[in-house]
Amino acid sequence: MRTTSGASASSAEVSQVSASLVKSAVAAGAGRRGRPPPIPPDRTPATTRRHPPVIGEHTDEVLAEIRRARERERERDQ
């Protein structure tokens, strides 16, 4: 990641900035009415439980849904 000055930022620096922005956003909403976040963001580790889909992994399902939607539209228009 490049900063506005053109210098390269490390992932640790990016993480610190991200955490700071989240804390600022939470603090900014502190005076508002409503529910607080269910779990404080600083205690929720970011984890991935699944691998990202490979190219074309869901193509058949997506195309089938598009076909069903078009069939429903045709039936509705008749």
N, C-alpha and C positions, 0 to 999 in steps of 0.2 A: 504494500500500500504506500502511496506517495502522499506526503503532506503538501500543504499549500506552498511551502517554500521549496518543494521539489525533493526534499530529503525522504529517505525510505524509513517507514515506521515498522518496528518489529511486531510480531503477533502479541507479545506481552504488552506492548504499549497500546495496541489496538484494543486488547481486552480491558485494560485499565480505563481507557477512554469510554468504551462501551458500558462498563460497570458504572462509571461516573455519570454517564447520561441517564441510565436507568434510575439511579438513585436520585438524580435531579428531577426527573419526571415524576417519580413517586412523591418526592418532597413538594413539588409544585402542586400536586393534587391533594396535599394533606389538609388544606383549609376547606376543601369542598365537602359537601355532604355526599354520602354514598358509602358503599362498602370498600374497605381496603382490599388489596390483593389477597387472595386466599393463603398464599404462601409468599413470604418475603423473597424478592428476586435474588438476593445475595445468598439464599440458602437452597436454591434450586439449581443443581448442576445440570448443565446442558449435556444430554447424552442422546445418542442415536440408537434406536433399538432394531432398526432394519437397514438393510443396504438400499441404496437408491435403485430405482428401476433401471433395467438395461433398456437400450433403445429397442422399441417395438414390443416390449413385454406386455403392455396392456392394449395394443392396437386392436386386437380382435374384439375385446370387450367394448372399447370406445366405438368402433364401427357398428357393432350390433346395437348399441344404445342409440346411435344416430339413425339407423334403419328403423328401429321401433318408434322413435319420435316422428320421423317422416310418415310412417304408416298411420300413426295416430292423427297427424295433421290431415292426411288425405281422407281418413274416415270422418273426421270432424267437418271437413269442407264439403262432403257429399250431401 
